């Protein structure tokens, strides 16, 4: 069956809330950074399954680990009994955690439930109720972390009331910056906005948790200013508030560090959430936290039937092998520099490119109206549509921001081919040769 025949059959029964509209393809297979659809068209993957396949598609070492484990034991619930791959993975993750002191690990099935678990551990440990998160955040689709997310109205529309006790503060996104405002003045002003709830209606001594993405993903690929994040972290420490970092999107080498919070050497979180690429895309997540915080809950306070499953943890062990043995963190830095040079060159060439934010092999490129400097969703959609037609897979976030997250194993020849495709699409947009945009995205 063709792409369209399969989609026509599926769409009769597929809930519209479960898929964001982009391109009408059915992915058949993948290898490294190359995807093939049911019509046998190939695409260079610049999305990595929403940063869930940092090690690429079907890495041989990961595939072999999955096959070997599946032949021995596919599932017996880790809620009751340990299994070999999980028992091996747990100390590996604890050792890798960017957390001071002894670390313990709890497993889940997705980044969403890892973030939910962080709320549970934080409330249990502190005995406090309030949770602070940030505008522009994307933490997941469970009720708990839809409540803390702040990137799309469709994540809250029609489904309230949401989790009580959640307070959102503004993330220091660059579009909040005033003309000619210095880095320090911007950080200080945004920190004043962060403190405002605590000075007016939110008791710090009743606040359990502050959770942040050190580099926001779906919010626009924005790294928090170091001065700002240090101030927030110190505020948390001064008031006995736990500090958590969501590493689901930006962890495991994506940003040029093993963890995005390592871009901030003075910050040592109490808890972090890990998911997506931890098992090369298989459903596994983890909370890594200070041992005393993690010990605040007793079973079955955070158990799931398939969390820490033998096959997914075997995949995760193999994934960590690949990250280490193929030096993917260092590769992210190296190829990220090439990507930044390319997109900076495009910014100089085309006046519809606004800011370029690249951290490792990972980032966002703003598409704007040259006349006003404001977001141009239609132009961004025209671009990703043409990039798709030319043989690469790229999407947008926030409507006008190109999402750039190829697998960390991408061959340099494929990366350069992708750059050529992007430049051709941009030139065609500049020359007025692209058809009008069709509605898609969030």
Buried (B, 14 or more C-beta within 10 A) or exposed (E): EEBEEBBEEEEEEEEEEEEEEBBEBBBBEBEBBBBBBBEEBBBBBBBBBBBBBBBBBBBEBBBEBBEEBEEEBEEBBBBEEEBBBBEBBBEBBBEBBBBEEEBBBBBBBBBBBBBBBBBBBBBBBBEBBBBBBBBBBBBBBBBBBBBBBBBBEEBEEEEEEBBEBBBBBBBBBBBBBEEEEEEEEBBBBBBEEBBEBBEEEBEBEBBBBBBBBBBBBBBBBBBBBBBBBBBBBEBBBEBEBBBBBBBBBBBBBBBBBBBBBBBBEEBBBBBBBBBBBBBBBBBBBBBBBBEEBBBBBEEEEBBBEBBBBBBBBBBBBBBBBBBBEBBBBEBBBEBBBBBBEBBEBBBEEBEBBBBBBBBBBBBBBBBBBEEEEEBBBBBBBBBBBBBBEBBBBBBBBBBBBBBBBBBBBBBEEBBEBBBEBBBEBBEBBBEEEBEEBEEBBB
